[in-house]
Amino acid sequence: MKQLQRKLLRDLLRHKGQMLAVAAVVACGISVFVSMSSVKYSLEASRERYYSRFRFADVFLQVKSAPEFYRETVSRIQGVASVTTRITTDVTLDVPGLDEPATGRLVSIPEYRGTLVLNDVFLKKGRYIEPGKPEEVIASKPFLEANKLEPGDRIGAVINGHKKELLIVGMGLSPEYIYEVQPGAFFPDKRRFGVFWMSRKALESALDMTGGFNDLSLTLAHGASEKDVIMQLDNLFRRYGSLGAYGRSEQLSDRFIVDEIKQVGIQITFLPLVFLAVAVFLLNIVLRRIVATQRDQIAVLKAMGYSNEDVGLHYLGFALIPVAVGAVAGTALGAWLGRNLMNIYADFYNFAELVYYFRIEDVALSVILSFSAALFGALGAVRSAVMLPPAEAMRPDSPVIYKPGLFDREPLRHKMPVPVRIIVRNLERHQWKSALSVLMISLAVAILIAGRYTYDAVDRMVQVEFSRKHREDVTVIFNDPMPPSIAYNFASLDGVLEQEFYREEPVRMRFFHRSRRQSIKGLESAEGLQRLVDKSNRQVILPQTGILLTKTLAEILGVKPGERMQIEFLQGKQLHREVLVSGTIDEILGLSAYMNIAELNRLAGDGGALNAAYLRIDQLKGAQLNTTFKKMPKVAGIMMLKALKESFDELIARSMTTSTIILTSFACVLAFAVVYNGARISLSERARELSSLRVLGMTKGEISFILLGEQALLTLAAIPVGFLIGIALSALLARALSSELYRLPYVFSAYNFLFAFIVIVIVSFLSALAVKKRLTSLDLVEVLKTRE
C-alpha cells in the first residue's frame, strides 16, 4: 500500500486548491458547532453553579407590606424547603460625576455575614456591611464600574422622602440580577441603574416597616408542585396587597439568560448543517471528476493486483484527509471563537464566575458528523471507482450524445457570439450540475443575508421603541400610586413642555382554564408622548372601551378579539371584572395590555390613580430639572430615553459586529469554495475543448471568457435565489428566536442585499483570478494528446 499512499499524497498536492477549499468549509462548520456547543454548555453550567452556590430562589412574591411572622407560616407549606423575607425599594440616586438622576434598588441583607439567605450576595471587592452602620451598602459591580466608583466612595439617595448619604463598602453580584435592568425597562443602563444591598434594620427604619417585609423568596423541596405552592401563597397574602407569586421562569433575569441559551442552541443546529451540506456537495463533484480523469490509472492498479477494497480506500482518502485537516483547524478555531464569545457574554450578563468549558464530547460529535458527511459525499464516486472493470477502464469515456438545445435553433444561433453560445450550450446540457452549483452559491448569499438581518431588525426595534413609540424625554415612576392631582405639581416645573400620565394595575387575567399574571397599562391616549406601534412600524389606535392585548399575550391566553375574559385586580378593592378584548397589537417587546385610563379607573372601582409620568422637557433647562428630579420625594425611579438608547447602542454594537464578522467570513469561505471548485472542475473537464479552441485561433482572453463567463452566469443566477433563501431563513430564525420578551420584526434594508451582492461578487472575482492563472498556463501539447 506504500505506492498507493505516495500516489494519494501526490494527487492531493496536485489538487491542493480544491482540497483546501473542502477543508475550509468543513473547518467553518466544525468551528461553529464546537464554539456554540461549548458556549451553550458553559452558560448553562455557569448559571447552575451560580444559582446553587448563592441559593437562587424558585418562587418569588412581592407584597405591599406583611408581618414577619408569616415567614414561619410559609415555611410550613408543604413543598417549601427554605424561605427568606426581605425589604426592597427603588430610590432616586445622586451619583458623583453623573448629571442625570439615577435609580437604585435597595435590597435588605442581614447585618451578619454568616446568616444563610436566598439570593445571596457574591462579594467581588471590598467588605461586608458592619452591624450598627446603617449608611453602609454593597453596590452592584456593573453600576460601580460604569460610574468608575470604588468601595469607600459615597452616593446620595432619596429614601422615603429623606435625603441620605450612603457609603459604598463593597462591590457585589447576585444570581437574582444576572441581567441587571431597571423595572419597566428592557435594556440595561449600567450608569443609571444599580442594585444596593444594605442592612435590614436600616431599611426597616427608613421605610417604617419594623417587623414587616415586602419581598419573599423560597426554594422548593424535591418533587414539590410549584403551582400548588404559588396558589397557597396567593391565598395567604391576598389581603396584604400581593402582586401574585411567580416561579423562576417568570423572573426577568432568568428569562433573559434562558432565552439566550435557547438562541445559542438554535445556532448549533442551523449553521453547521449548511456547511456540512456544502462539503458533501464539493466532495462528491471533486471525487467524481478525479475518478473520471483517472480511469486508466484505476485499470492499471487493478491489473497489478490491487483489490477493490484497496482502490476504494485509496479514493476514500481524498475525502477523509481534507475532512481531517478541516476537523483539526475547525476545532482550534472553535475553541478560540468560544472563548471570545464568552468574553462578550460577560459584558451582557453578570455572573460571579463565567467559566468557559471546552468539551471533548462536542469535538467528538462534530468530527463524527463531518466524517459521516465525507463518507456520504464520497460514496457515489468511490463506488464507481470500485465497480469499474479494468478492461473498460482502459478505454476512453464513451462520447456523450447531445441534441440541439433551445439556443442552437434558428435564428437565435446566429445572433449570439460563439463564446456566448458555447457557455449557454454547456449550461443547458448540464442542467442538474448547474442547478446544484447555483444552490450552493445561493446558500452563501443566504448566510450573508441572515447574518445581517439582525442589524435590520435592531434598527427597526430602535426606530419603533425610541422614535415612534416613546416620544418622551423622561419617565418618572412613583413609589406608590398617586392621585390625579399630581399633574399640577409637574405642570408647575419650569422646563416641562408636555406631560402625560399612565396607570399600571397588576391583575390576573383568565380565559377559561388559562390564566396569566399581568399588568394593565391605562393610557390617556395613544396619540401623545407614548404611542402604540406594532413591529411593522404601524400605529394602532387605543380603543375607548375594552382591552388591547399584545398578540403573544392573546395567544398565551387563547383569547381572540371580540371575546370576553375575566380580570382579577390584585390590589385595592380586588374586584373581579369581565372585559371585552377589543383587539391585538403585535409589539416588539414584552407582553402588554392597554386600556383607556378612564375605563381602567371605572373597572378598578376607585377615583383614579397614577403610577408614572411621561415628560417632554426643554433641553436648555435639562440640568435644572435633573437637580429637581434628584430631590423629588415619592419617586421610585427615573428613566432618560436618550440615555437608554445610548446604553442599548453601546451594548449591541460589540456583539453584532462580532457575529457579523464571523458569519461574513464563513459565507466568503463557502462562496469561494463553491465558485473555485466549480471553475476548477469545469477546467479539468473542458481542458481539451478549450485547448482545441486555442489551436483553432481563439485568444487566451476568449477561452477565459468561456470558462469564467459560465461561472459568472451561475453566480449571478445564484444571487436572487440566495436573496429569497436568505429572506426565508431570516424569517425562520426570527420565529425561532422570538420569545415572550421580544419578537424580531421581519424587515430587510436595501443595504443588506447590496452588501451580500458585493461580497459574493468580490469572492467570485478572486476565485476567477485563481482559476484564470491555471487556464492561461495550460500545456496545449500535453492536453491534446490522444489516449490510446
C-alpha atoms as one frame of an Amber mdcrd trajectory, in Angstrom:
protein
   0.000   0.000   0.000   3.047   2.310   0.153   2.728   3.041  -3.569  -0.949
   3.940  -3.151  -0.078   6.213  -0.248   2.513   8.027  -2.332   0.024   8.328
  -5.181  -2.615   9.696  -2.800  -0.209  12.292  -1.424   0.865  13.290  -4.936
  -2.709  13.620  -6.142  -3.706  15.634  -3.066  -0.873  18.063  -3.741  -1.945
  18.307  -7.383  -5.484  19.180  -6.261  -4.429  21.129  -3.179  -6.581  24.153
  -4.013  -9.747  22.106  -4.208  -8.863  20.009  -1.153  -8.085  23.114   0.908
 -11.439  24.587  -0.135 -13.212  21.474   1.146 -11.156  21.543   4.360 -12.032
  25.226   4.874 -15.773  24.562   4.533 -15.543  21.668   6.995 -13.484  23.828
   9.376 -16.163  26.538   9.319 -18.918  24.048  10.136 -16.956  22.377  12.942
 -15.828  25.700  14.437 -19.428  26.930  14.630 -20.600  23.664  16.181 -17.750
  23.444  18.688 -17.872  27.117  19.689 -21.667  27.307  20.039 -21.910  23.940
  21.814 -19.208  24.905  24.291 -20.761  28.337  24.836 -24.187  26.800  25.452
 -22.793  24.302  27.929 -20.645  26.980  29.599 -23.618  29.307  30.058 -25.775
  26.507  31.448 -23.040  25.237  33.786 -22.107  28.730  34.987 -25.755  29.558
  35.581 -26.467  26.380  37.545 -23.278  26.723  39.551 -24.070  30.354  40.367
 -27.673  29.549  41.333 -26.626  26.650  43.539 -23.733  28.409  45.262 -25.710
  31.523  46.172 -29.073  29.791  46.680 -31.210  31.346  43.968 -34.887  31.029
  44.841 -37.526  29.016  42.983 -40.586  31.163  43.798 -40.894  34.923  44.346
 -43.563  37.166  45.849 -43.897  40.929  46.309 -46.461  42.431  48.682 -47.316
  45.901  49.899 -46.368  45.027  53.482 -46.831  41.841  55.514 -45.977  40.881
  59.117 -42.711  39.000  59.619 -44.400  36.139  61.492 -45.862  34.966  58.155
 -42.393  33.673  57.358 -42.997  30.734  59.667 -46.424  30.160  58.141 -44.913
  29.965  54.655 -42.158  27.604  55.812 -44.830  25.127  56.926 -46.465  24.975
  53.467 -45.993  21.505  52.005 -43.210  21.537  49.426 -41.388  24.624  50.758
 -37.737  23.924  51.643 -36.477  27.343  52.777 -37.824  30.898  52.997 -36.242
  34.352  53.046 -38.094  37.620  53.644 -36.656  40.980  52.666 -37.417  44.639
  52.239 -36.828  46.155  48.811 -37.494  49.599  47.420 -36.490  51.707  44.443
 -34.996  55.153  45.119 -33.559  58.115  43.245 -29.760  58.434  43.367 -27.396
  61.380  43.101 -24.273  59.812  41.582 -20.973  61.744  41.649 -19.972  62.708
  38.131 -23.445  61.990  36.663 -25.643  64.969  35.777 -28.840  62.954  35.364
 -30.583  61.268  38.285 -30.048  57.518  38.584 -32.220  54.798  40.076 -31.166
  52.384  42.769 -32.861  49.239  44.022 -32.244  48.814  47.756 -32.342  45.197
  48.935 -32.097  44.271  52.602 -29.495  41.772  53.828 -28.661  40.517  57.334
 -26.122  42.560  59.280 -24.084  39.440  59.966 -22.392  37.652  57.073 -22.874
  34.128  58.434 -26.677  34.163  58.085 -27.865  31.874  55.289 -30.282  33.645
  52.950 -31.624  33.040  49.481 -30.397  35.155  46.569 -27.168  35.764  48.480
 -24.547  38.358  47.531 -21.192  37.438  45.998 -18.635  39.927  47.319 -16.362
  40.778  44.397 -14.388  43.524  46.123 -14.346  45.351  49.451 -16.054  44.038
  52.577 -19.443  43.143  54.004 -21.548  45.718  55.877 -20.891  46.086  59.608
 -23.591  45.975  62.327 -24.753  49.339  63.630 -23.719  51.260  60.498 -26.951
  51.912  58.561 -25.267  54.051  55.906 -23.117  51.181  54.590 -24.106  49.432
  51.363 -22.745  46.911  48.888 -23.256  48.121  45.316 -23.592  46.028  42.166
 -20.447  45.568  40.092 -21.843  46.840  36.737 -23.060  50.093  38.303 -19.775
  50.799  40.082 -17.649  50.026  37.038 -19.839  52.103  34.699 -19.610  55.112
  37.031 -15.940  54.498  37.940 -16.749  54.207  41.631 -14.901  52.137  44.222
 -15.549  50.913  47.767 -15.064  53.930  50.005 -16.983  56.331  47.747 -20.268
  57.906  48.813 -23.530  58.349  46.942 -26.730  60.301  47.663 -30.164  58.686
  47.820 -33.717  59.893  48.476 -35.285  57.197  50.702 -38.927  57.648  51.720
 -38.668  61.387  51.034 -35.451  61.898  53.026 -32.034  62.608  51.521 -29.409
  60.173  52.830 -25.761  59.611  52.083 -24.729  56.005  51.518 -21.194  54.687
  51.977 -20.166  52.022  49.484 -18.102  49.390  51.300 -18.224  46.534  48.809
 -18.779  45.516  45.205 -21.215  42.642  44.785 -23.254  40.460  42.456 -26.323
  38.281  42.934 -27.899  35.465  40.885 -31.116  37.491  41.047 -29.549  40.141
  38.812 -27.539  38.289  36.172 -29.343  40.613  33.780 -29.493  43.882  35.696
 -32.203  46.098  34.309 -34.377  48.829  35.770 -38.023  47.903  36.450 -40.110
  48.941  33.467 -37.155  48.766  31.045 -35.866  46.003  28.773 -32.400  47.329
  28.101 -29.743  47.686  30.809 -28.385  51.129  31.648 -25.394  50.413  33.863
 -24.678  54.054  34.622 -28.170  54.971  35.721 -29.410  51.842  37.443 -27.788
  49.735  40.130 -28.635  47.341  42.940 -27.590  48.141  46.520 -27.632  45.733
  49.432 -27.960  47.331  52.858 -28.809  46.414  56.436 -32.305  45.043  57.089
 -32.554  47.224  60.227 -31.556  50.318  58.256 -34.257  49.720  55.639 -36.882
  48.883  58.261 -36.166  52.205  59.954 -36.059  54.237  56.727 -39.326  52.798
  55.364 -41.174  52.462  58.696 -41.504  48.683  58.203 -40.212  47.352  61.518
 -41.421  43.769  61.923 -42.604  43.562  58.332 -41.435  42.673  54.805 -42.496
  43.346  51.238 -40.495  40.705  49.374 -40.433  36.934  49.880 -38.385  34.210
  48.185 -38.437  30.475  48.708 -36.969  27.251  47.412 -38.978  24.100  46.764
 -38.340  20.636  48.094 -37.586  17.896  45.597 -40.767  16.810  43.845 -42.842
  19.728  45.169 -45.530  21.288  42.978 -44.664  24.884  42.143 -48.244  25.540
  41.040 -49.725  24.391  44.374 -47.247  26.451  46.417 -47.969  29.560  44.325
 -51.707  29.068  44.788 -51.333  28.866  48.578 -49.097  31.944  48.644 -51.647
  33.937  46.643 -54.443  32.970  49.043 -52.274  33.708  52.084 -51.085  37.172
  51.058 -54.094  38.421  49.117 -55.033  40.804  51.961 -51.541  42.307  52.043
 -51.504  43.681  48.518 -49.818  40.690  46.883 -48.932  41.160  43.237 -49.134
  37.407  42.741 -46.427  34.805  43.338 -44.454  33.558  40.344 -41.858  30.931
  39.572 -38.303  31.236  38.346 -39.440  31.031  34.719 -41.125  34.454  35.098
 -38.192  36.067  36.901 -36.878  38.673  34.453 -33.158  37.987  34.800 -33.561
  34.229  34.472 -35.860  34.601  31.470 -33.242  36.623  29.606 -30.429  34.128
  30.212 -32.663  31.138  29.393 -33.711  32.770  26.112 -30.063  33.460  25.302
 -29.157  29.804  25.850 -32.087  28.793  23.642 -30.821  31.040  20.835 -27.336
  29.548  21.037 -28.906  26.081  20.745 -30.693  27.114  17.548 -27.416  28.321
  16.024 -25.806  24.960  16.828 -28.406  23.263  14.622 -28.584  25.690  11.738
 -25.109  26.818  10.595 -23.120  23.538  10.805 -25.758  21.758   8.713 -25.341
  24.305   5.910 -21.567  23.921   5.806 -21.653  20.126   6.014 -24.207  20.019
   3.184 -21.871  22.106   1.020 -18.932  19.863   1.988 -20.910  16.811   0.823
 -21.608  18.521  -2.499 -17.991  19.582  -3.034 -16.538  16.185  -2.142 -18.952
  14.437  -4.460 -18.205  16.512  -7.539 -14.438  16.659  -6.856 -14.135  12.899
  -6.378 -16.312  12.103  -9.361 -14.044  14.250 -11.516 -10.891  12.636 -10.115
 -12.282   9.154 -10.781 -13.305  10.164 -14.299  -9.817  11.505 -15.137  -8.020
   8.516 -13.590  -9.885   5.716 -15.348  -6.694   4.394 -16.897  -4.870   4.548
 -13.552  -7.655   2.543 -11.900  -7.346  -0.074 -14.627  -3.577  -0.308 -14.135
  -3.953  -0.620 -10.359  -6.440  -3.462 -10.691  -4.334  -5.166 -13.356  -1.354
  -5.046 -10.959  -3.362  -6.953  -8.349  -4.846  -4.279  -6.112  -8.238  -5.331
  -4.798 -11.454  -3.364  -4.956 -11.066  -2.595  -1.227  -7.556  -1.177  -1.817
  -8.770   1.053  -4.644 -11.856   2.111  -2.700  -9.858   3.062   0.402  -7.376
   4.922  -1.785 -10.042   7.173  -3.274 -11.813   7.445   0.049  -8.631   9.104
   1.307  -9.416  12.053  -0.985 -12.451  12.695   1.199 -11.156  11.755   4.638
  -7.842  13.633   4.599  -9.229  17.123   3.819 -12.018  16.497   6.332  -9.417
  15.513   8.940  -7.472  18.710   8.226 -10.705  20.710   8.457 -11.618  18.971
  11.722  -8.314  19.898  13.357  -8.439  23.502  12.121 -12.142  23.828  12.966
 -11.643  22.523  16.491  -8.853  25.015  17.180 -10.869  27.853  15.629 -13.984
  26.777  17.550 -12.135  26.834  20.877 -10.819  30.329  20.116 -14.221  31.603
  18.993 -15.963  30.088  22.009 -13.606  31.769  24.466 -14.030  35.146  22.785
 -17.814  34.787  22.636 -17.842  34.094  26.371 -15.985  37.380  26.911 -18.813
  39.146  25.073 -21.427  37.383  27.206 -19.509  38.561  30.282 -20.289  42.144
  29.207 -24.012  41.412  28.935 -24.577  39.152  31.916 -23.300  39.475  35.467
 -22.015  36.100  36.614 -19.907  35.649  39.713 -17.742  33.379  37.592 -18.366
  32.819  33.897 -16.242  29.769  33.127 -15.539  28.553  29.598 -15.760  24.772
  29.273 -14.150  23.201  26.216 -15.682  19.736  25.933 -14.159  16.770  24.123
 -17.704  15.431  23.618 -18.528  18.376  21.350 -15.358  17.825  19.321 -16.040
  14.098  19.016 -19.621  14.664  17.859 -18.593  17.312  15.324 -15.849  15.055
  13.923 -18.271  12.129  13.648 -20.754  14.340  11.789 -18.017  15.648   9.484
 -16.637  12.216   8.614 -20.171  10.943   8.095 -20.756  13.812   5.681 -17.467
  12.979   3.936 -18.416   9.326   3.554 -21.841  10.287   2.259 -20.344  12.697
  -0.254 -17.675  10.252  -1.416 -19.858   7.165  -1.556 -21.019   7.508  -5.156
 -17.595   8.336  -6.561 -15.824   5.557  -4.643 -18.440   3.024  -5.745 -17.898
   3.963  -9.389 -14.135   3.524  -8.947 -14.506   0.119  -7.298 -17.061  -1.205
  -9.811 -15.092  -0.140 -12.896 -13.738  -3.281 -14.726 -10.060  -2.941 -15.814
 -10.761  -3.629 -19.495 -13.448  -0.961 -19.655 -11.375   1.494 -17.623  -8.560
   1.296 -20.205 -10.884   2.695 -22.871 -11.693   6.427 -23.023 -15.134   7.580
 -21.883 -17.913   6.978 -24.340 -18.862  10.201 -26.098 -21.953  11.842 -24.715
 -24.888  12.013 -27.106 -26.019  15.605 -27.424 -29.043  17.095 -29.120 -29.663
  20.682 -30.218 -30.697  22.936 -27.372 -33.021  25.907 -27.247 -30.307  28.366
 -28.252 -28.992  26.177 -31.089 -32.091  26.886 -33.162 -32.512  29.463 -35.831
 -32.467  32.449 -35.673 -31.058  32.628 -32.099 -27.898  30.758 -33.041 -26.645
  33.421 -35.479 -27.496  36.320 -33.164 -25.249  35.098 -30.364 -21.445  35.331
 -30.405 -19.682  31.963 -30.487 -18.202  32.195 -26.937 -21.620  33.074 -25.510
 -23.232  30.219 -27.460 -20.668  27.774 -26.051 -21.398  28.965 -22.490 -25.150
  28.679 -22.878 -24.932  25.267 -24.589 -22.768  23.838 -21.805 -25.100  25.104
 -19.083 -28.103  23.735 -20.939 -26.508  20.299 -21.319 -25.528  20.072 -17.619
 -28.692  21.357 -16.028 -28.518  19.381 -12.764 -24.887  20.226 -12.168 -25.583
  23.897 -12.889 -28.607  23.889 -10.603 -26.588  22.395  -7.723 -23.836  24.981
  -8.216 -26.432  27.756  -8.131 -27.933  26.296  -4.958 -24.566  26.080  -3.175
 -23.600  29.653  -4.059 -27.067  30.862  -3.074 -26.575  29.328   0.394 -23.549
  31.564   0.875 -25.662  34.561  -0.159 -28.411  33.430   2.225 -25.980  33.239
   5.160 -24.863  36.795   4.439 -28.488  37.974   4.335 -29.410  36.123   7.526
 -26.237  37.293   9.260 -27.003  40.949   8.658 -30.729  40.560   9.180 -30.202
  41.210  12.895 -28.847  44.665  12.004 -32.050  45.498  10.165 -34.205  44.014
  12.945 -32.391  46.013  15.620 -32.590  49.196  13.539 -36.352  48.700  13.271
 -36.503  47.983  17.009 -34.652  51.231  17.778 -36.822  53.166  15.352 -40.055
  51.829  16.836 -39.115  51.959  20.524 -37.038  55.143  20.672 -38.626  57.279
  17.971 -42.155  56.223  17.104 -43.476  54.648  20.317 -41.694  56.609  23.047
 -41.526  60.318  22.317 -40.939  61.475  25.884 -37.585  62.616  27.259 -38.055
  61.479  30.853 -40.173  58.846  32.611 -40.795  59.425  36.327 -42.003  56.314
  38.193 -43.757  56.858  41.548 -43.160  54.769  44.657 -46.906  54.492  45.319
 -49.978  55.231  43.200 -50.574  58.985  43.191 -53.865  60.906  42.860 -54.623
  62.654  39.550 -53.879  65.990  41.229 -50.144  65.158  40.973 -50.384  66.501
  37.432 -50.419  70.065  38.781 -47.065  69.525  40.504 -45.360  68.553  37.244
 -47.095  71.271  35.263 -45.555  73.846  37.601 -41.986  72.658  36.946 -40.014
  75.130  34.863 -38.802  73.337  31.725 -41.573  70.743  31.396 -43.105  71.310
  27.951 -45.541  68.409  27.860 -46.701  65.810  30.345 -48.677  62.618  30.185
 -49.556  60.090  32.890 -50.410  56.442  32.988 -51.771  53.919  35.450 -50.367
  50.407  35.750 -52.609  47.954  37.557 -51.454  44.383  38.416 -54.152  41.822
  37.606 -54.645  38.149  36.915 -56.240  37.514  33.538 -58.324  34.398  32.969
 -59.895  32.866  29.900 -61.479  29.506  30.674 -58.694  27.315  32.160 -55.829
  29.635  31.147 -54.561  32.436  33.341 -51.715  34.927  33.407 -50.350  37.389
  35.946 -50.076  40.657  34.040 -50.270  44.433  34.402 -52.802  46.582  32.558
 -51.489  49.925  31.413 -54.069  52.691  31.384 -53.212  55.489  28.926 -54.812
  58.885  28.470 -54.435  58.452  24.702 -52.212  56.790  22.146 -51.581  59.981
  20.207 -49.333  61.799  22.667 -45.939  61.087  24.180 -46.446  57.321  24.090
 -47.976  55.751  21.040 -48.966  52.198  20.277 -46.814  50.971  17.394 -46.524
  47.386  16.159 -43.339  45.721  14.921 -44.195  46.701  11.326 -43.987  50.347
  12.460 -47.753  50.887  12.100 -49.580  52.958  14.671 -52.526  51.322  16.447
 -55.459  53.239  17.926 -56.233  52.787  21.633 -59.843  51.539  21.996 -62.135
  53.665  24.153 -63.714  50.546  25.666 -62.374  47.074  26.216 -58.769  45.953
  26.376 -55.985  45.781  23.779 -53.595  42.817  24.176 -50.279  42.103  22.555
 -50.674  39.287  20.060 -48.400  36.921  22.007 -50.312  37.501  25.250 -53.614
  36.798  23.481 -52.158  33.539  22.109 -50.989  32.514  25.609 -54.473  33.097
  26.994 -56.151  31.587  23.945 -58.447  34.588  23.575 -59.441  36.338  20.341
 -60.723  39.858  19.619 -64.455  40.058  20.274 -64.360  37.543  23.136 -64.671
  38.412  26.811 -62.260  37.400  29.557 -62.109  37.736  33.347 -59.829  40.120
  35.208 -58.988  39.851  38.896 -57.479  43.026  40.364 -54.669  42.168  42.794
 -54.659  45.473  44.698 -57.175  47.959  46.045 -60.677  46.515  46.255 -59.507
  43.351  44.439 -62.551  43.319  42.198 -63.376  40.641  39.634 -64.433  42.051
  36.275 -65.267  40.845  32.803 -63.798  42.808  29.912 -64.078  42.710  26.131
 -60.923  42.043  24.111 -61.165  44.877  21.589 -58.096  43.934  19.567 -54.466
  42.828  19.488 -51.179  44.533  18.666 -48.020  42.743  17.524 -45.437  44.660
  19.555 -41.701  44.054  19.555 -41.024  43.986  23.289 -42.693  42.156  26.139
 -46.272  41.259  26.930 -48.630  44.185  27.442 -52.274  45.000  27.934 -53.611
  48.502  27.262 -56.818  50.274  28.206 -58.152  53.782  28.196 -57.274  55.123
  31.651 -60.835  56.253  32.334 -62.113  52.748  31.524 -59.447  51.210  33.763
 -60.389  53.547  36.636 -64.029  52.526  36.246 -63.180  48.815  36.332 -60.912
  49.280  39.373 -63.786  50.990  41.187 -61.856  53.989  42.508 -61.365  57.638
  41.713 -58.261  57.009  39.669 -54.568  56.624  40.398 -51.338  57.383  38.521
 -48.156  55.324  38.610 -45.800  57.285  36.364 -45.400  60.400  34.251 -44.031
  60.883  30.740 -42.393  64.286  30.326 -41.089  66.211  27.341 -38.656  68.812
  28.562 -36.808  71.873  27.364 -33.265  70.611  26.809 -31.835  74.022  27.687
 -33.289  73.617  31.174 -32.375  69.953  31.476 -29.644  70.494  34.093 -32.036
  72.442  36.319 -34.704  69.744  36.014 -32.160  66.998  36.759 -31.375  68.687
  40.056 -35.092  68.848  40.851 -35.604  65.165  39.965 -32.749  64.104  42.260
 -34.505  65.708  45.246 -38.049  64.678  44.339 -39.772  62.553  47.031 -42.077
  59.587  46.406 -40.137  58.679  43.244 -39.031  55.078  42.678 -37.064  55.668
  39.525 -36.337  57.972  36.631 -35.567  56.803  33.093 -33.983  59.059  30.487
 -34.914  57.908  26.976 -31.735  59.266  25.367 -29.551  57.531  27.966 -31.367
  54.228  27.443 -30.805  54.443  23.696 -27.107  55.232  24.114 -26.686  52.310
  26.500 -28.527  49.995  24.126 -26.403  51.078  21.156 -23.203  50.596  23.140
 -24.134  47.100  24.302 -25.436  45.883  20.946 -22.582  47.274  18.826 -19.888
  44.861  20.003 -21.961  41.691  19.894 -23.495  42.425  16.485 -20.154  43.434
  14.975 -18.545  40.214  16.159 -21.342  37.934  14.932 -21.500  39.719  11.568
 -17.736  39.420  11.025 -17.871  35.693  11.826 -20.833  34.993   9.536 -19.446
  37.161   6.727 -16.072  35.408   6.888 -17.680  31.968   6.843 -20.010  32.901
   3.999 -16.999  34.153   1.998 -15.222  30.830   2.569 -18.345  28.997   1.471
 -18.785  31.090  -1.688 -15.088  30.901  -2.629 -15.030  27.119  -2.149 -18.082
  26.572  -4.344 -17.111  29.003  -7.122 -13.445  27.991  -7.166 -14.187  24.256
  -7.181 -16.819  24.725  -9.855 -14.383  26.567 -12.091 -11.519  24.137 -11.437
 -13.663  21.107 -12.190 -15.032  22.769 -15.289 -11.441  23.481 -16.369 -10.451
  19.839 -15.828 -13.463  18.587 -17.781 -13.094  21.062 -20.644  -9.317  21.449
 -20.851  -9.215  19.536 -24.161 -12.084  21.560 -25.609 -10.570  24.903 -24.555
  -7.122  23.901 -25.821  -8.643  22.938 -29.172 -10.238  26.375 -29.375  -6.846
  27.948 -28.688  -5.332  25.913 -31.556  -8.208  26.996 -33.812  -7.284  30.635
 -33.229  -9.112  31.860 -30.122  -7.128  34.057 -27.766  -6.468  33.369 -24.078
  -8.953  36.104 -23.247 -11.694  34.424 -25.298 -11.270  30.974 -23.742 -11.066
  32.638 -20.303 -14.348  34.347 -21.101 -15.922  30.972 -21.977 -14.866  29.295
 -18.737 -15.208  32.176 -16.309 -18.293  33.575 -18.019 -20.050  30.313 -17.231
 -19.143  30.690 -13.550 -20.225  34.335 -13.644 -23.637  33.357 -15.007 -24.035
  30.740 -12.271 -23.083  33.303  -9.626 -25.467  35.926 -10.994 -28.261  33.331
 -11.143 -27.493  32.341  -7.536 -27.722  35.862  -6.135 -31.526  36.368  -6.472
 -32.092  32.769  -5.352 -29.850  33.464  -2.349 -31.853  36.599  -1.592 -35.059
  34.559  -1.430 -33.483  31.780   0.665 -31.935  34.424   2.939 -35.318  36.071
   3.491 -36.938  32.720   4.279 -34.037  31.744   6.527 -34.208  35.060   8.390
 -37.951  34.625   8.898 -37.396  31.134  10.302 -34.645  32.401  12.597 -36.788
  35.319  13.756 -39.619  32.967  14.580 -37.334  30.500  16.356 -35.543  33.210
  18.355 -38.656  35.141  19.343 -39.923  34.761  22.900 -42.259  36.450  25.359
 -39.595  39.088  25.970 -39.207  40.218  22.367 -40.219  39.448  18.787 -37.885
  40.227  15.912 -39.602  42.163  13.097 -39.374  40.921   9.516 -37.544  43.786
   7.871 -34.723  43.966   5.316 -32.851  47.032   4.137 -31.515  47.574   0.626
 -28.030  47.793   2.159 -28.331  44.209   3.379 -28.860  42.908  -0.153 -26.226
  45.258  -1.581 -23.716  44.041   0.999 -24.384  40.383   0.129 -24.150  41.165
  -3.607 -20.819  42.975  -3.273 -19.269  40.278  -1.057 -20.261  37.459  -3.436
 -19.047  39.375  -6.488 -15.675  40.079  -4.851 -15.263  36.471  -3.733 -16.220
  35.215  -7.206 -13.753  37.631  -8.793 -10.913  36.398  -6.570 -11.698  32.767
  -7.332 -11.820  33.640 -11.060  -8.350  35.156 -10.874  -7.021  31.975  -9.254
  -8.556  29.789 -11.996  -7.510  32.105 -14.834  -3.882  31.717 -13.831  -4.151
  27.970 -14.360  -6.125  28.386 -17.559  -3.561  30.626 -19.227  -0.719  28.242
 -18.301  -2.277  25.167 -19.964   0.211  22.902 -21.813  -1.603  22.557 -25.140
   0.528  19.644 -26.357   0.023  17.647 -23.170  -3.714  18.304 -23.025  -4.325
  17.433 -26.694  -2.532  14.078 -26.594  -4.823  11.293 -27.768  -5.383   8.442
 -25.332  -4.711   5.052 -26.873
